[in-house]
Amino acid sequence: MPSKLWILGDSYFTRCIHAEQRLPNSSWTEHFAHNIGLEPKYYWAVGGTSNTSILLGLEQLWSHKEYNCDSDQVLCGFTTTVRGLMRGNSTKRFDHTVGIDNLREDRVRHTELHHLTPNTPKGKAQIAYYEQMYSVDYEQYIQHMLIDGAIGIAKTKGMNIIPHTGVLDFHYWNLIPKDFPDADSCKDVYNWCHGEMFDAPSLLDAHHWDWEQRLNKGDGYNELENWDINNSTISMYSNHISPEAAEVYAHKYTEYHNDR
């Protein structure tokens, strides 16, 4: 069997779907896997997932019967810290041994502090919950600590892990300045032991490529200066990146990976 690149992360790490059709070999993760001679294995790549869910998937990977620690590699992408897991409606309690069935059985469920949709009933309820129960800065710090520790454990146990910031730094991209007026990079607000992923090309580079193509060769709309989620190339693809930009980004990321 060919060696695999096991892929974990949010929507940026999934296959590409456009106009309700999956486009084969059109995601940056597929290109990257093939560039380094591996078969992509979409193990725990789910749109809207949280870092806590991703880390659960990382821990579960050790017991997967197809995972070969000696030959496989693991691309583990992280997401914004405003996402998390909450208790679901199931009467069953969370059990780490059943892995993703915790989500399928609604033992736990994804939640998110909706900066983009604060006027929805769900958004209001979740914002109120977080504001009353948690400090957002504290939650960010705790997730950074969990991520850093999980990377260290994976390395210690012999996993060939490739950590990726994903959209961990989304607030730092400054796309929504009214919500994140003075955002700092996650690299600078925590003392990372395993912070090498911040040296890699950012997914924002792929967006800039798409935006420049749209400005110069598309309809002329300037997303660089007038970014709007409702009129953005980010919303046109399930993994938020055009197939062309995905190939360009995968090439850049492969160069970074090979030079590590």
C-alpha positions as CSV (number, residue, x, y, z in Angstrom):
1,M,0.0,0.0,0.0
2,P,1.3,3.5,-0.8
3,S,2.3,5.7,2.1
4,K,-0.3,8.2,3.2
5,L,-0.7,11.9,4.1
6,W,-3.3,11.8,6.9
7,I,-5.2,15.2,6.8
8,L,-6.9,16.8,9.7
9,G,-8.3,20.3,9.9
10,D,-11.3,22.5,9.0
11,S,-12.7,23.4,5.6
12,Y,-9.4,24.7,4.3
13,F,-8.1,21.2,4.5
14,T,-11.0,19.5,2.7
15,R,-11.4,18.6,-1.0
16,C,-12.7,21.3,-3.3
17,I,-16.4,21.6,-4.1
18,H,-17.7,24.3,-6.5
19,A,-21.3,24.7,-7.7
20,E,-22.2,21.5,-5.8
21,Q,-19.6,19.5,-7.8
22,R,-16.4,18.0,-6.4
23,L,-13.4,19.0,-8.4
24,P,-10.8,16.2,-8.4
25,N,-7.2,17.2,-7.7
26,S,-8.2,20.8,-7.1
27,S,-7.4,21.3,-3.4
28,W,-4.0,22.4,-2.1
29,T,-3.9,19.4,0.2
30,E,-4.2,17.0,-2.7
31,H,-1.5,18.8,-4.6
32,F,0.8,18.9,-1.6
33,A,0.3,15.1,-0.8
34,H,1.2,14.2,-4.4
35,N,4.1,16.7,-4.5
36,I,5.8,14.8,-1.6
37,G,4.9,11.4,-3.0
38,L,2.0,10.4,-0.7
39,E,-1.6,9.5,-1.1
40,P,-4.0,12.0,0.6
41,K,-6.2,10.5,3.3
42,Y,-8.9,12.8,4.5
43,Y,-9.2,11.5,8.0
44,W,-10.6,14.3,10.2
45,A,-11.0,17.3,7.8
46,V,-14.4,18.8,8.5
47,G,-15.8,22.3,7.7
48,G,-16.4,24.4,10.8
49,T,-14.6,22.0,13.1
50,S,-12.7,23.3,16.2
51,N,-9.2,22.8,17.5
52,T,-10.5,20.6,20.3
53,S,-12.1,18.3,17.8
54,I,-9.0,18.3,15.6
55,L,-6.8,17.3,18.6
56,L,-9.3,14.6,19.4
57,G,-8.8,13.3,15.9
58,L,-5.0,13.5,16.2
59,E,-5.2,11.4,19.4
60,Q,-7.5,8.9,17.7
61,L,-5.2,8.4,14.7
62,W,-2.8,6.3,16.8
63,S,-5.4,3.5,17.0
64,H,-6.4,3.6,13.3
65,K,-5.6,0.2,11.7
66,E,-4.4,1.8,8.5
67,Y,-2.0,4.3,10.1
68,N,1.6,3.4,9.7
69,C,3.8,5.6,12.0
70,D,7.0,4.5,10.2
71,S,6.0,5.6,6.6
72,D,3.0,7.9,6.8
73,Q,2.9,11.6,7.5
74,V,0.2,13.7,9.2
75,L,-0.8,17.2,8.1
76,C,-2.6,18.7,11.1
77,G,-4.2,22.1,10.4
78,F,-5.6,24.3,13.1
79,T,-8.5,26.8,13.1
80,T,-9.8,29.9,14.8
81,T,-10.0,29.7,18.6
82,V,-13.5,31.1,18.7
83,R,-14.7,27.5,17.9
84,G,-15.1,24.8,20.4
85,L,-17.1,21.8,21.6
86,M,-20.1,21.8,23.8
87,R,-22.3,19.1,25.3
88,G,-24.9,17.8,22.8
89,N,-28.4,16.5,23.5
90,S,-27.5,12.8,23.8
91,T,-27.9,11.2,27.2
92,K,-24.6,9.4,26.5
93,R,-21.5,11.0,28.0
94,F,-18.4,11.9,26.1
95,D,-16.1,8.9,25.6
96,H,-12.7,9.5,24.0
97,T,-12.5,5.8,23.0
98,V,-15.3,6.2,20.4
99,G,-13.7,9.1,18.6
100,I,-15.8,10.8,16.0
101,D,-18.9,9.0,17.2
102,N,-19.0,11.5,20.0
103,L,-20.0,14.0,17.3
104,R,-22.2,11.6,15.2
105,E,-24.2,10.7,18.3
106,D,-24.4,14.3,19.5
107,R,-22.6,13.6,22.8
108,V,-20.7,16.8,21.9
109,R,-21.3,19.3,19.2
110,H,-19.5,22.2,17.5
111,T,-20.1,25.7,18.6
112,E,-18.7,29.0,17.4
113,L,-18.7,32.6,18.6
114,H,-20.3,34.1,15.5
115,H,-18.5,37.3,14.7
116,L,-20.1,37.3,11.2
117,T,-23.7,36.6,12.2
118,P,-24.3,38.2,15.6
119,N,-28.0,38.9,14.8
120,T,-29.1,35.2,14.5
121,P,-30.7,33.6,17.5
122,K,-28.0,30.9,17.6
123,G,-25.3,33.5,17.3
124,K,-26.7,35.7,20.1
125,A,-27.1,32.7,22.4
126,Q,-23.5,31.5,21.8
127,I,-22.1,35.0,22.2
128,A,-23.9,35.4,25.5
129,Y,-22.7,32.0,26.6
130,Y,-19.0,32.8,25.9
131,E,-19.2,36.3,27.3
132,Q,-20.7,35.1,30.5
133,M,-18.7,31.9,30.9
134,Y,-15.3,32.5,29.3
135,S,-12.7,35.1,28.6
136,V,-12.0,35.0,24.9
137,D,-8.4,35.8,25.5
138,Y,-8.2,33.0,28.1
139,E,-9.8,30.5,25.7
140,Q,-7.3,31.5,23.1
141,Y,-4.4,30.9,25.5
142,I,-5.7,27.5,26.6
143,Q,-6.1,26.3,23.0
144,H,-2.6,27.5,22.2
145,M,-1.3,25.5,25.1
146,L,-3.2,22.4,24.1
147,I,-2.1,22.7,20.5
148,D,1.6,23.2,21.5
149,G,1.5,20.3,23.9
150,A,-0.2,18.0,21.4
151,I,2.4,18.7,18.7
152,G,5.1,17.9,21.3
153,I,3.5,14.6,22.3
154,A,3.1,13.6,18.7
155,K,6.7,14.2,18.0
156,T,7.8,12.4,21.1
157,K,5.8,9.3,20.2
158,G,7.4,9.2,16.7
159,M,4.7,10.7,14.5
160,N,5.9,12.6,11.4
161,I,3.5,15.5,12.0
162,I,3.3,18.6,9.8
163,P,1.6,21.3,11.9
164,H,-0.1,24.0,9.9
165,T,-1.5,27.3,11.3
166,G,-4.6,27.0,9.0
167,V,-6.8,29.9,10.2
168,L,-5.5,30.0,13.7
169,D,-4.4,33.5,12.8
170,F,-7.6,34.5,11.0
171,H,-8.1,37.5,13.2
172,Y,-4.6,38.7,12.3
173,W,-5.4,38.7,8.6
174,N,-7.3,41.9,9.3
175,L,-10.2,41.1,7.0
176,I,-12.8,42.3,9.6
177,P,-11.1,45.2,11.4
178,K,-14.3,46.2,13.2
179,D,-14.2,42.9,15.1
180,F,-10.4,42.6,15.4
181,P,-9.2,46.2,15.5
182,D,-5.8,45.5,17.2
183,A,-5.2,41.9,16.5
184,D,-1.9,40.3,17.2
185,S,-0.5,37.1,15.6
186,C,-1.0,34.0,17.7
187,K,2.8,33.6,17.3
188,D,3.3,36.6,19.6
189,V,0.7,36.1,22.3
190,Y,2.0,32.7,23.5
191,N,5.5,31.3,24.1
192,W,5.4,28.4,21.7
193,C,7.8,25.4,22.0
194,H,6.7,24.1,18.6
195,G,6.0,27.3,16.7
196,E,7.7,26.4,13.4
197,M,4.4,26.4,11.6
198,F,4.3,30.2,11.8
199,D,7.3,30.3,9.5
200,A,5.4,28.5,6.7
201,P,3.5,30.2,3.8
202,S,0.1,31.4,5.1
203,L,-3.2,30.5,3.5
204,L,-3.7,34.2,3.2
205,D,-1.2,34.0,0.4
206,A,-3.6,31.9,-1.6
207,H,-6.4,34.4,-1.0
208,H,-4.2,37.2,-2.2
209,W,-3.5,35.3,-5.4
210,D,-7.2,34.8,-6.0
211,W,-7.9,38.4,-5.2
212,E,-5.3,39.7,-7.6
213,Q,-6.5,37.4,-10.4
214,R,-10.0,38.7,-9.9
215,L,-8.9,42.3,-9.9
216,N,-6.7,42.0,-13.0
217,K,-8.3,39.3,-15.0
218,G,-11.8,38.8,-13.6
219,D,-14.6,41.2,-12.9
220,G,-12.3,43.9,-11.6
221,Y,-13.6,43.8,-8.0
222,N,-11.0,44.8,-5.5
223,E,-11.2,42.4,-2.6
224,L,-7.8,43.6,-1.2
225,E,-9.5,46.9,-0.3
226,N,-13.2,46.0,-0.1
227,W,-13.3,42.5,1.4
228,D,-16.9,41.3,1.9
229,I,-17.7,37.7,2.9
230,N,-20.9,37.9,0.7
231,N,-18.9,38.9,-2.4
232,S,-15.7,37.0,-2.0
233,T,-13.9,34.2,-3.7
234,I,-13.6,32.6,-0.2
235,S,-17.3,31.8,-0.5
236,M,-17.2,30.3,-4.0
237,Y,-15.4,27.1,-3.1
238,S,-16.0,24.8,-0.2
239,N,-12.3,25.0,0.8
240,H,-12.3,28.7,0.1
241,I,-9.5,28.6,-2.5
242,S,-9.7,28.4,-6.3
243,P,-8.1,25.3,-8.0
244,E,-5.5,27.6,-9.6
245,A,-4.6,29.3,-6.3
246,A,-4.5,25.9,-4.6
247,E,-1.9,24.6,-7.0
248,V,0.2,27.8,-6.5
249,Y,0.0,27.6,-2.8
250,A,0.7,23.9,-2.7
251,H,3.9,24.5,-4.6
252,K,5.0,27.2,-2.2
253,Y,4.1,25.0,0.8
254,T,6.0,22.1,-0.7
255,E,9.1,24.2,-1.1
256,Y,8.8,25.2,2.6
257,H,8.3,21.6,3.7
258,N,11.2,20.2,1.7
259,D,13.5,22.9,3.1
260,R,12.6,22.2,6.8
